[in-house]
Every structure is written in structure tokens, then in C-alpha cells.
């Protein structure tokens, strides 16, 4: 009996302690809960409007890139343009005139780049690859001729600065490019989906119009000025260089160089050696396109690289070889006013008469006939370069022409990855899809 009474008293003594513990625990829990609710309410009160704005900003992939990656070079170009635009304090006087640049359009008339274009950072977006070219044309190109001046060339119609009402500040002309986005985008996707860092050039054979100039990587062979492999000397053209060197007649050598725009013009600059302080002169060859004079020779060039040219230049060599005409590669289709009407501002590039070059027939022999297993309606002549060094750019260049002659395109695919040599059938498929409904302009090429 005594034992049971003792146990009973101990139990009675422990119960109050358990109640106090539970009460303290509940108070702590309620305090934490109340603090959390209070914090959430205050946070919602002060940041609610900001969160709504933030949600709106990340609805597009462009603004998403802005939010998490900051402003890239494209945005920097726009900011610099805005500062330059605002720096003109006497904009509306009749003796000082300055127009904001217009927009870049593709061949279908769609706006592909303007002062309002947001930067897209990710390599997976085709717009990113296209914007690299557009940014070069729009903001980085400092040439006195070409696209940039045309985009600000509008008539000065401003009244006297003392007029009561000033007109809306004018924008420059829009530039419609020859780029065909419907052809260029699947080519870009082909390279990207196969994890190939490389690029592609497509020109119309009869006219020399550049219809695709895309690349999946901005890694360049030099930091020349463009950041674009399409415009930098990286492809070997020993087949042309060696053939010219073998010609005994100096006059014929010059005619051949002139016809292919190969090592005809050059520019010389001075470079200071950072280690020794010595100044050395660097000679660079120039290649003419309708939008710029492209410097092609790398600063660190070795004598063994003397034949290297840009992918655009190589494509032009193929185009001139099979068309028989020394046409300048054309990227500018039209200059358009604010109503979309063409303005006659484009220069006319003279097409030199095709000389009777004995070398042309020999060079055509370098291109082998390619027989597609998937499409028998196209005649294809291609030349492949694999290179001995794994760091060399591999390429395939050639002509794709329909049997009826309505579609005739020149293409160059290039990369350090040899897989690039396997995409001829893909090019036939893309070109057929893009142009079979439209048709083209047949031409007669020189017989073999």
C-alpha cells in the first residue's frame, strides 16, 4: 500500500511541470508565427508593386536575359547611341541635323534589329546569332560608306529653330537586307543541334546576294574588329594561291587576283610589342563587300597562312568562278523611307567583264560532282578541305542548282568539326524548301 501511495504522489507532482512546459512552447510558437505573418504583411505592403513590375519583365526571353545576365554589348551600343543622340543640344536648328538610325529588315520586310532591340544572351536562340551580325552592321561598323551612314541619311526638313511648333524628331532610313531568315534559321539550328561551332554562308549565284551569313560561335581566329568568324581570315585557299603563283605571266596573275578580289588591296598598320616595345608594321589584305571593306589578315599571321581568307570571301570565290562575273557580295537590298518606299541611295557596283582566264577551267576541276542520294533534281559541285592539323577549319564550298536553272545558290559550311562536311544534302533540302515555290533567275555559266 505504501508503495502505491508514493508512486501516486510523484505522478501528481510531475503534472504541473508538463503544463508549464507546454504553455511556454505554445507561446514561443505563436510568437514565431506572429512575427512571420507580420513580416510577410510588411514585405507585401512595400514590395507588392515592385514584384508586379518584375513579373512583367520576365515574360519574354529577351527581358529574362536582361534580368539575369545584365546588359551585353548590344545594350551597350544602344546606350551609347542614346547618349550620342542626346548630346546634340541644337537638334532642331536648320543648320545642324542629326537623325536617329532606322531599323534593319530581312528580305521579307520583317524588322530584325533596331534601337529598341533587346539583347538575347543565350547561344540557343537563333536571334542571338543573327543579332551579332546586325549589331556589327548597326553599331560597330564605323565605315564612312556602307550601312551606317544610310541609316541616318534623311532630308533636313526642320523649320527655323524659332518656330512655334517643331516637328517630330526624324528617324533615319530603314535598311532592307538580302538575308532570308526562312533559310538562315534552319541552317543555324542544324549546326546548333549537332553541337557544331561553325557557320554558313549562302549567296545567290547570278546576283551575289548574301542570303545567309550565320554562325553558332563567336570564337574567332583574331580579335580583328567584327567578332564574327564569317568575316575573319580562317579558311585555307591554297588551291587558289598556289595556282596563281604558278602562272608565269605577271599580267595574268594580276588579272586573276583582280577577278577574285584576292590580295588586290591591302592596309598597313603599326603594332607595338608589349614585351620589347618595338613597333612593327602589319600588312592586311582587304576584301570588298557592299557593306564594308573587310580586313582579313590576322595580326599574328605566319607566312604559311598567307592564303587564308574569310568564309564570305571564299564563298565569293566560288560564286565568281561558276557565274563568270566578278560581282561584289551584296547584303543591302533596299533603303526605305518611313512609308516603306525605296529611296535611290545605293551605289551601283560595276561588274567587270570576265577575262579569258586559263586558270578558271583548272579551278573548276577542283570541284567534284556530288550526287545526292536523296534528291536527284539538283546538280551539285563541291570542294572539301579537311586540313592536316586538327585546329584547322574544315569546310565544304560549292554550287547547288536545280535542273531547270531556276534555283542556283552558292554555299560554304565551315567548322573545326569534320561533321560539317556531311551536310550537303541538308543544304539541298533547306534551299529547296526556301526557294522551290519562289523560283529564281536562271543564268548561263561557262561550259567546261
KEMARLUM-800991 format. One line per field, with one value per residue (C-alpha): residue in three letters; x, y, z; chain. Coordinates in Angstrom, 1 decimal, decimal comma. Each point is the difference from the previous one (the first is absolute). Layout:
N
code	Ala / ...
xx	X / ...
yy	Y / ...
zz	Z / ...
unit	A / ...
This chain:
448
code	Unk / Unk / Unk / Unk / Unk / Unk / Unk / Unk / Unk / Unk / Unk / Unk / Unk / Unk / Unk / Unk / Unk / Unk / Unk / Unk / Unk / Unk / Unk / Unk / Unk / Unk / Unk / Unk / Unk / Unk / Unk / Unk / Unk / Unk / Unk / Unk / Unk / Unk / Unk / Unk / Unk / Unk / Unk / Unk / Unk / Unk / Unk / Unk / Unk / Unk / Unk / Unk / Unk / Unk / Unk / Unk / Unk / Unk / Unk / Unk / Unk / Unk / Unk / Unk / Unk / Unk / Unk / Unk / Unk / Unk / Unk / Unk / Unk / Unk / Unk / Unk / Unk / Unk / Unk / Unk / Unk / Unk / Unk / Unk / Unk / Unk / Unk / Unk / Unk / Unk / Unk / Unk / Unk / Unk / Unk / Unk / Unk / Unk / Unk / Unk / Unk / Unk / Unk / Unk / Unk / Unk / Unk / Unk / Unk / Unk / Unk / Unk / Unk / Unk / Unk / Unk / Unk / Unk / Unk / Unk / Unk / Unk / Unk / Unk / Unk / Unk / Unk / Unk / Unk / Unk / Unk / Unk / Unk / Unk / Unk / Unk / Unk / Unk / Unk / Unk / Unk / Unk / Unk / Unk / Unk / Unk / Unk / Unk / Unk / Unk / Unk / Unk / Unk / Unk / Unk / Unk / Unk / Unk / Unk / Unk / Unk / Unk / Unk / Unk / Unk / Unk / Unk / Unk / Unk / Unk / Unk / Unk / Unk / Unk / Unk / Unk / Unk / Unk / Unk / Unk / Unk / Unk / Unk / Unk / Unk / Unk / Unk / Unk / Unk / Unk / Unk / Unk / Unk / Unk / Unk / Unk / Unk / Unk / Unk / Unk / Unk / Unk / Unk / Unk / Unk / Unk / Unk / Unk / Unk / Unk / Unk / Unk / Unk / Unk / Unk / Unk / Unk / Unk / Unk / Unk / Unk / Unk / Unk / Unk / Unk / Unk / Unk / Unk / Unk / Unk / Unk / Unk / Unk / Unk / Unk / Unk / Unk / Unk / Unk / Unk / Unk / Unk / Unk / Unk / Unk / Unk / Unk / Unk / Unk / Unk / Unk / Unk / Unk / Unk / Unk / Unk / Unk / Unk / Unk / Unk / Unk / Unk / Unk / Unk / Unk / Unk / Unk / Unk / Unk / Unk / Unk / Unk / Unk / Unk / Unk / Unk / Unk / Unk / Unk / Unk / Unk / Unk / Unk / Unk / Unk / Unk / Unk / Unk / Unk / Unk / Unk / Unk / Unk / Unk / Unk / Unk / Unk / Unk / Unk / Unk / Unk / Unk / Unk / Unk / Unk / Unk / Unk / Unk / Unk / Unk / Unk / Unk / Unk / Unk / Unk / Unk / Unk / Unk / Unk / Unk / Unk / Unk / Unk / Unk / Unk / Unk / Unk / Unk / Unk / Unk / Unk / Unk / Unk / Unk / Unk / Unk / Unk / Unk / Unk / Unk / Unk / Unk / Unk / Unk / Unk / Unk / Unk / Unk / Unk / Unk / Unk / Unk / Unk / Unk / Unk / Unk / Unk / Unk / Unk / Unk / Unk / Unk / Unk / Unk / Unk / Unk / Unk / Unk / Unk / Unk / Unk / Unk / Unk / Unk / Unk / Unk / Unk / Unk / Unk / Unk / Unk / Unk / Unk / Unk / Unk / Unk / Unk / Unk / Unk / Unk / Unk / Unk / Unk / Unk / Unk / Unk / Unk / Unk / Unk / Unk / Unk / Unk / Unk / Unk / Unk / Unk / Unk / Unk / Unk / Unk / Unk / Unk / Unk / Unk / Unk / Unk / Unk / Unk / Unk / Unk / Unk / Unk / Unk / Unk / Unk / Unk / Unk / Unk / Unk / Unk / Unk / Unk / Unk / Unk / Unk / Unk / Unk / Unk / Unk / Unk / Unk / Unk / Unk / Unk / Unk / Unk / Unk / Unk
xx	0,0 / 2,7 / 1,8 / -3,1 / -0,6 / 3,5 / -0,3 / -3,3 / 1,5 / 2,9 / -2,3 / -2,1 / 3,2 / 1,1 / -3,2 / 0,3 / 3,5 / -1,3 / -2,7 / 2,5 / 2,3 / -2,9 / -1,1 / 3,5 / 0,4 / -3,4 / 1,0 / 3,2 / -1,8 / -2,6 / 2,7 / 1,9 / -3,2 / -1,1 / 3,4 / -0,1 / -3,4 / 0,9 / 3,2 / -2,0 / -2,6 / 2,6 / 2,0 / -3,1 / -0,9 / 3,3 / 1,0 / -3,3 / 0,2 / 3,6 / -0,7 / -2,8 / 2,4 / 2,6 / -2,5 / -0,8 / 3,7 / 0,7 / -2,8 / 2,2 / 3,3 / 1,7 / -1,0 / 0,9 / 3,5 / 0,1 / -1,1 / 2,6 / 2,9 / 0,0 / 0,6 / 2,3 / 1,8 / -3,3 / -1,5 / 3,2 / -0,1 / -3,6 / 1,0 / 2,9 / -2,3 / -2,5 / 2,7 / 1,3 / -3,6 / -0,6 / 3,3 / -1,3 / -1,4 / -0,9 / -1,8 / -2,8 / 2,0 / 0,1 / 3,8 / 0,5 / -1,7 / 0,4 / -2,4 / -0,4 / 0,8 / -2,8 / -0,5 / 1,5 / -2,5 / 0,3 / -0,8 / -3,7 / -0,2 / -0,1 / 1,9 / 2,9 / 2,0 / -0,6 / 0,7 / -2,7 / 1,5 / 0,6 / 3,1 / -0,4 / 2,8 / -0,5 / 1,8 / -3,1 / -2,0 / 0,4 / -0,7 / 3,3 / 2,0 / -1,8 / 0,3 / 3,8 / 0,0 / -2,6 / 1,9 / 3,1 / -1,9 / -2,0 / 2,3 / 3,6 / 0,6 / 1,8 / 0,5 / -0,7 / -1,9 / -2,4 / -3,0 / 0,6 / -0,1 / -3,0 / -2,0 / 0,4 / -0,3 / -3,3 / -0,9 / 0,3 / -3,6 / 0,2 / -1,3 / 1,8 / 0,8 / -2,2 / -3,1 / -2,9 / -0,4 / 2,8 / -0,6 / 0,5 / 3,7 / 0,7 / 1,3 / 2,5 / -0,9 / -0,6 / 2,4 / -1,5 / 2,6 / 0,2 / 0,1 / -2,7 / -1,0 / -2,0 / 3,2 / 2,4 / -1,8 / -0,1 / 3,6 / 0,9 / -2,2 / 1,7 / 3,4 / -1,2 / -1,9 / 3,2 / 2,1 / 2,1 / 1,9 / 0,1 / -1,9 / -1,5 / -0,1 / -2,6 / 0,0 / -2,2 / 2,2 / -1,2 / -0,2 / 2,5 / -2,7 / 0,9 / -3,1 / 1,5 / 3,0 / -0,3 / 2,2 / -0,5 / 3,2 / 1,6 / 3,4 / 2,2 / 3,5 / 0,9 / -1,5 / -0,1 / -3,1 / -3,1 / -0,1 / -1,4 / 1,6 / -1,9 / 2,2 / 3,4 / 2,8 / -0,3 / -0,4 / 2,9 / -0,1 / 3,3 / -1,8 / -0,3 / 3,3 / 2,1 / -1,7 / 0,7 / 3,6 / 0,5 / -1,0 / 3,0 / -1,6 / -0,1 / -2,8 / -2,2 / 0,9 / -1,3 / -3,2 / -0,7 / 0,5 / -2,3 / -2,7 / -0,2 / 0,7 / 2,8 / 3,0 / -0,7 / -0,3 / 1,8 / 0,3 / 3,0 / -0,1 / 2,5 / 0,0 / 2,1 / 1,6 / -1,0 / 3,2 / 2,7 / -1,9 / 1,1 / -2,4 / -0,7 / -2,1 / -2,8 / -1,4 / -3,6 / -1,9 / -3,4 / -3,0 / -2,9 / -3,6 / -2,8 / -0,2 / 3,7 / 3,6 / 0,9 / 3,6 / 0,8 / 3,6 / 0,6 / 2,4 / 1,9 / 0,1 / 2,7 / 1,3 / -1,7 / -3,3 / 0,3 / -2,8 / -2,6 / -3,2 / -3,3 / -3,0 / -1,8 / 3,0 / 0,3 / -3,6 / 0,5 / 2,9 / -2,4 / -2,7 / 2,3 / 1,4 / -3,3 / -1,8 / 2,9 / -0,6 / 2,0 / -3,0 / 0,4 / -1,9 / -3,2 / -1,7 / -2,1 / -3,1 / -1,9 / 0,1 / -3,6 / -1,5 / -2,5 / -2,9 / 1,9 / 0,8 / 3,4 / 2,4 / 2,6 / 3,2 / 1,8 / 3,2 / 0,3 / 2,9 / 1,5 / 0,2 / 3,4 / 0,0 / 1,0 / 3,6 / 1,0 / 1,9 / 1,6 / -0,1 / -3,8 / -0,4 / 2,8 / -1,6 / -3,4 / 1,7 / 0,6 / -3,8 / -1,3 / -3,5 / -2,1 / -2,9 / -2,6 / -1,7 / -3,0 / -0,7 / 0,8 / -1,4 / 3,1 / 3,4 / 2,7 / 3,7 / 2,0 / 3,5 / 1,0 / 3,0 / 0,8 / 3,5 / 2,8 / -0,2 / -2,9 / -0,2 / -0,5 / -3,5 / -1,5 / -2,4 / -2,1 / -0,9 / -1,9 / -3,0 / -3,5 / -2,1 / -3,4 / -0,2 / -2,2 / 2,5 / -2,6 / 1,8 / 3,8 / 1,7 / 3,6 / 0,7 / 2,9 / -0,2 / 3,0 / 1,1 / 2,8 / -2,3 / 0,2 / -3,7 / -0,5 / 1,0 / -3,1 / -2,7 / -0,3 / -3,3 / -1,3 / 0,9 / -1,8 / -3,1 / 0,0 / 0,6 / -2,7 / -2,5 / 0,8 / 0,1 / -1,8 / -3,3 / 1,5 / 2,3 / 3,1 / 1,8 / 1,8 / 3,3 / 2,4 / 3,3 / 3,2 / 0,2 / 2,6
yy	0,0 / 2,4 / -0,6 / 0,9 / 3,2 / 1,1 / -0,5 / 1,8 / 3,1 / 0,1 / 0,0 / 2,8 / 2,1 / -0,5 / 1,2 / 3,7 / 0,0 / -1,5 / 2,7 / 2,9 / -1,5 / -0,3 / 3,6 / 1,4 / -2,0 / 1,2 / 3,7 / -0,4 / -1,6 / 2,8 / 2,6 / -1,5 / -0,3 / 3,5 / 1,4 / -1,8 / 1,2 / 3,5 / -0,1 / -1,3 / 2,7 / 2,8 / -1,5 / -0,3 / 3,6 / 1,4 / -2,3 / -1,0 / 2,5 / -0,8 / -3,7 / 0,6 / 2,0 / -2,7 / -2,7 / 2,0 / 0,4 / -3,8 / -0,9 / 0,1 / -1,7 / 3,3 / 1,6 / -3,2 / 0,3 / 3,6 / -0,9 / -2,7 / 0,8 / 3,8 / 2,1 / -1,5 / 1,7 / 0,5 / 2,0 / 1,9 / 1,0 / 1,2 / 2,0 / 1,6 / 0,9 / 1,6 / 2,1 / 1,0 / 0,9 / 2,1 / 1,8 / 2,1 / 3,1 / 1,8 / -2,8 / 2,0 / 2,9 / 0,2 / -0,1 / -3,1 / -3,3 / -3,4 / -3,0 / -3,1 / -3,1 / -2,0 / -3,8 / -3,0 / -2,2 / -3,4 / -0,9 / -0,5 / 3,5 / -1,1 / 2,1 / -2,0 / 2,8 / 3,5 / 2,4 / -1,7 / -3,5 / -1,7 / -2,1 / -3,8 / -1,7 / -3,7 / -1,9 / -2,2 / 2,9 / 0,6 / 3,7 / 0,1 / -1,2 / 2,4 / 2,9 / -0,4 / 0,8 / 2,8 / 1,5 / 0,2 / 1,7 / 2,2 / 1,1 / -1,2 / 0,8 / 3,3 / 0,1 / 3,3 / -2,0 / -2,9 / -0,5 / 2,4 / 3,3 / -1,1 / -0,6 / 3,7 / 1,5 / 1,8 / 3,4 / 2,9 / 1,3 / 1,7 / 3,6 / 2,9 / -0,6 / 3,0 / -1,6 / -0,4 / -3,7 / -2,4 / -3,2 / -3,5 / -0,8 / -2,0 / -3,6 / -1,1 / -2,3 / -3,7 / -2,4 / -3,2 / -2,7 / -3,0 / -2,4 / -2,7 / -0,9 / -3,0 / -1,5 / 1,2 / -1,2 / -3,7 / 0,1 / 1,5 / -2,6 / -2,8 / 1,1 / 0,6 / -3,3 / -1,8 / 1,9 / 1,4 / 3,3 / 1,3 / 2,0 / 0,2 / 2,5 / -0,2 / 2,3 / 0,1 / -1,1 / 2,4 / 3,1 / -0,5 / 0,9 / -1,3 / -2,0 / -1,7 / 1,1 / -1,8 / -1,6 / -1,9 / 1,2 / 3,4 / -1,5 / 1,5 / -0,4 / 3,5 / 3,0 / 1,9 / 2,2 / -2,0 / -2,9 / -2,0 / -3,0 / 0,7 / 3,1 / -1,2 / -1,8 / -3,6 / -2,1 / -1,4 / 0,8 / -1,6 / -1,3 / 3,6 / 1,4 / -2,8 / 0,2 / 3,8 / -0,5 / -2,5 / 2,4 / 1,2 / 3,2 / 2,8 / 1,7 / -3,1 / -0,3 / 3,5 / -0,7 / -3,1 / 1,8 / 2,8 / -2,3 / -1,8 / 3,1 / -2,0 / 1,9 / 3,0 / 2,7 / 0,1 / 2,1 / 0,6 / 0,7 / 0,3 / -2,4 / 0,5 / -3,1 / 0,1 / -1,8 / 1,9 / 3,2 / -0,4 / 1,2 / -2,3 / 0,5 / -2,4 / -0,4 / -1,1 / -0,9 / 1,5 / -1,6 / 2,2 / -0,5 / 2,5 / 0,7 / 0,3 / -0,5 / -3,1 / -0,3 / -3,8 / -0,6 / -0,8 / 2,0 / -3,1 / -1,5 / -2,4 / -0,1 / -3,4 / 1,6 / 2,5 / -1,7 / 0,1 / 2,0 / 0,6 / -2,4 / 2,8 / 0,5 / -3,7 / -0,2 / 3,0 / -1,8 / -2,9 / 2,3 / 1,9 / -3,3 / -1,5 / 3,2 / 1,4 / 3,4 / 1,9 / 1,3 / 1,7 / -2,0 / 1,9 / 0,2 / 3,2 / -0,5 / 3,3 / 3,2 / 0,8 / 3,2 / 0,1 / -0,9 / -3,1 / 1,5 / -0,7 / 3,0 / 0,1 / 0,3 / -3,3 / 0,2 / -2,1 / -2,4 / -0,5 / -3,6 / -0,4 / -2,0 / -3,6 / -0,4 / -3,1 / -1,5 / -3,4 / -0,6 / 0,0 / -3,4 / -1,5 / 1,4 / -1,4 / -3,4 / 0,2 / -0,2 / -3,6 / -0,9 / -1,1 / -2,4 / 0,3 / -3,3 / 1,9 / 2,6 / -0,6 / 3,3 / 2,0 / 0,2 / 0,5 / 0,8 / 0,2 / 0,3 / -1,3 / 1,0 / -2,1 / 1,4 / -1,9 / 1,7 / -0,7 / 3,7 / 0,9 / 1,0 / -2,6 / 1,1 / -1,0 / 2,6 / -0,4 / 0,7 / -1,5 / 0,5 / -1,4 / -1,8 / 2,7 / 2,7 / 2,0 / -0,6 / 0,6 / 0,5 / 0,1 / -1,2 / -0,5 / -2,0 / 0,3 / -1,3 / -1,7 / -3,0 / -2,3 / -0,8 / 3,3 / -1,8 / -2,3 / 2,6 / 0,5 / -1,9 / 2,2 / 3,1 / -1,3 / -0,7 / 3,5 / 1,8 / -2,0 / 0,8 / 3,7 / 0,6 / -2,7 / 1,9 / 3,3 / -1,0 / 1,9 / 1,5 / -2,5 / 0,9 / -1,5 / -0,9 / -0,6 / -3,6 / -2,4
zz	0,0 / 0,9 / -3,3 / -2,0 / 1,9 / -0,6 / -3,8 / 0,0 / 1,7 / -2,5 / -2,9 / 1,5 / 0,4 / -3,6 / -1,7 / 0,8 / -1,6 / -3,2 / -0,2 / 0,4 / -2,7 / -2,4 / 0,7 / -0,6 / -3,2 / -1,3 / 0,7 / -1,9 / -3,0 / 0,0 / 0,2 / -3,0 / -2,0 / 0,8 / -0,9 / -3,4 / -0,8 / 1,0 / -2,2 / -3,0 / 0,4 / 0,2 / -2,9 / -2,1 / 0,7 / -1,1 / -2,8 / -1,5 / -2,9 / -0,7 / -0,2 / -2,5 / -2,2 / 0,3 / -1,1 / -3,1 / -0,9 / -0,1 / -2,3 / -3,1 / -0,5 / -0,9 / 3,3 / 1,8 / -1,4 / 1,2 / 3,5 / 0,6 / -2,2 / -0,1 / -3,1 / -2,6 / -2,8 / -1,9 / 2,8 / 0,4 / -3,6 / 0,5 / 3,1 / -1,8 / -2,9 / 2,4 / 1,7 / -3,4 / -1,1 / 3,2 / -0,3 / -2,9 / 1,7 / -3,2 / -1,7 / -1,6 / -1,5 / -3,7 / 0,0 / 2,1 / -0,8 / 1,6 / -0,4 / 2,1 / -1,9 / -1,7 / 0,2 / -1,7 / -1,9 / -1,5 / -3,6 / 1,0 / 1,5 / 3,7 / 2,5 / 1,3 / 1,7 / 1,2 / 2,8 / 2,0 / -0,4 / 3,4 / 0,4 / -0,1 / 1,8 / -0,6 / -2,8 / -0,4 / -1,5 / -3,7 / 0,6 / 1,9 / -3,0 / -2,3 / 2,4 / 0,0 / -3,7 / 0,4 / 3,0 / -2,2 / -2,8 / 2,3 / 2,7 / -0,5 / -3,6 / -0,2 / -3,8 / -1,8 / -2,6 / 0,3 / 2,3 / 3,0 / -2,0 / -2,0 / 3,2 / 0,9 / -3,5 / 0,1 / -1,4 / 2,4 / 0,0 / 3,4 / 0,1 / 1,6 / 3,7 / 1,0 / -1,5 / 2,5 / -0,7 / -0,8 / -2,0 / 1,4 / 0,2 / -3,2 / -0,2 / -2,6 / -2,9 / 0,5 / -1,7 / -1,5 / -0,1 / -2,4 / 3,0 / -0,4 / 3,6 / -1,2 / -1,5 / 2,6 / 3,1 / -0,8 / -1,0 / 3,4 / 1,8 / -2,0 / 1,3 / 3,6 / 0,3 / -1,1 / 2,5 / -2,8 / 0,5 / -3,5 / -2,6 / -3,4 / -2,9 / -2,8 / -3,1 / -3,0 / -2,9 / -2,7 / 2,2 / 2,8 / 2,6 / 3,5 / 1,2 / 3,1 / 2,1 / 3,3 / 2,6 / 3,2 / 1,7 / 0,4 / 0,7 / -2,6 / -1,4 / 0,9 / 1,8 / -3,2 / 0,2 / -0,7 / 2,5 / -2,9 / -1,5 / -3,2 / -0,6 / 1,3 / -1,7 / 1,1 / -3,2 / -2,1 / -3,7 / -1,1 / -3,1 / -1,2 / 1,5 / -1,5 / -3,4 / -0,2 / 1,1 / -2,8 / -2,7 / -1,9 / -1,4 / 2,6 / -1,9 / 0,2 / 3,7 / 0,6 / -2,1 / 2,0 / 3,3 / -1,1 / -1,3 / 3,4 / 2,1 / 1,5 / 1,5 / -2,3 / 2,7 / 3,3 / 3,1 / 2,2 / 3,8 / 2,8 / 3,0 / 3,1 / 1,6 / 3,7 / 1,1 / -2,0 / -0,9 / -3,6 / -2,7 / -2,9 / -3,1 / -0,7 / -3,5 / -0,4 / -3,2 / -0,6 / -1,5 / -1,4 / 0,9 / -0,5 / 3,7 / 0,9 / -1,0 / 2,0 / 1,4 / -0,2 / 1,0 / 3,7 / 2,0 / 1,1 / -3,4 / -1,1 / -3,6 / -0,3 / 0,5 / -2,8 / -2,0 / 2,8 / -0,7 / 1,7 / -0,7 / -1,8 / -2,2 / -0,7 / -0,9 / -2,4 / -1,7 / -0,7 / -1,1 / -2,5 / -1,2 / -1,0 / -1,1 / -2,0 / 1,4 / 2,6 / 2,1 / 3,3 / 2,8 / 0,6 / 3,4 / -0,5 / -2,0 / 0,5 / 1,9 / 1,2 / 1,3 / 2,9 / -2,4 / -1,2 / -3,5 / -1,5 / -0,1 / -2,7 / 2,1 / -0,7 / -2,1 / -3,1 / 0,0 / -3,4 / -1,2 / -1,7 / -3,3 / 0,6 / -1,3 / -1,9 / 2,9 / -0,7 / 3,7 / 0,3 / -1,7 / 2,2 / 3,1 / -0,9 / -0,2 / 3,8 / 0,5 / -0,3 / -1,1 / 3,0 / -0,6 / 2,7 / 1,0 / 1,3 / -2,7 / -3,7 / -1,2 / 0,9 / -1,6 / 2,7 / -0,3 / 3,2 / 1,3 / 3,4 / 2,2 / 3,0 / 1,0 / 1,6 / 3,4 / 2,3 / 0,8 / -3,7 / -1,2 / -2,2 / -2,6 / -3,0 / -2,7 / -3,2 / -2,2 / 0,3 / -3,2 / -1,0 / -3,3 / -1,5 / 1,1 / 2,0 / 3,3 / 0,1 / 3,3 / 1,3 / 3,5 / 2,4 / 3,2 / 2,4 / 3,4 / 1,8 / 0,3 / -3,0 / 0,3 / -1,9 / -3,2 / 0,2 / -0,4 / -3,7 / -0,2 / 2,8 / -1,9 / -3,1 / 2,2 / 1,6 / -3,3 / -1,8 / 2,8 / 0,1 / -3,8 / -1,9 / 0,2 / -0,8 / -2,9 / -1,0 / -2,9 / -2,3 / -1,4 / -2,5 / 1,4 / -1,9 / -1,4 / 1,3
unit	A / A / A / A / A / A / A / A / A / A / A / A / A / A / A / A / A / A / A / A / A / A / A / A / A / A / A / A / A / A / A / A / A / A / A / A / A / A / A / A / A / A / A / A / A / A / A / A / A / A / A / A / A / A / A / A / A / A / A / A / A / A / A / A / A / A / A / A / A / A / A / A / A / A / A / A / A / A / A / A / A / A / A / A / A / A / A / A / A / A / A / A / A / A / A / A / A / A / A / A / A / A / A / A / A / A / A / A / A / A / A / A / A / A / A / A / A / A / A / A / A / A / A / A / A / A / A / A / A / A / A / A / A / A / A / A / A / A / A / A / A / A / A / A / A / A / A / A / A / A / A / A / A / A / A / A / A / A / A / A / A / A / A / A / A / A / A / A / A / A / A / A / A / A / A / A / A / A / A / A / A / A / A / A / A / A / A / A / A / A / A / A / A / A / A / A / A / A / A / A / A / A / A / A / A / A / A / A / A / A / A / A / A / A / A / A / A / A / A / A / A / A / A / A / A / A / A / A / A / A / A / A / A / A / A / A / A / A / A / A / A / A / A / A / A / A / A / A / A / A / A / A / A / A / A / A / A / A / A / A / A / A / A / A / A / A / A / A / A / A / A / A / A / A / A / A / A / A / A / A / A / A / A / A / A / A / A / A / A / A / A / A / A / A / A / A / A / A / A / A / A / A / A / A / A / A / A / A / A / A / A / A / A / A / A / A / A / A / A / A / A / A / A / A / A / A / A / A / A / A / A / A / A / A / A / A / A / A / A / A / A / A / A / A / A / A / A / A / A / A / A / A / A / A / A / A / A / A / A / A / A / A / A / A / A / A / A / A / A / A / A / A / A / A / A / A / A / A / A / A / A / A / A / A / A / A / A / A / A / A / A / A / A / A / A / A / A / A / A / A / A / A / A / A / A / A / A / A / A / A / A / A / A / A / A / A / A / A / A / A / A / A / A / A / A / A / A / A / A / A / A / A / A / A / A / A / A / A / A / A / A / A / A / A / A / A / A / A
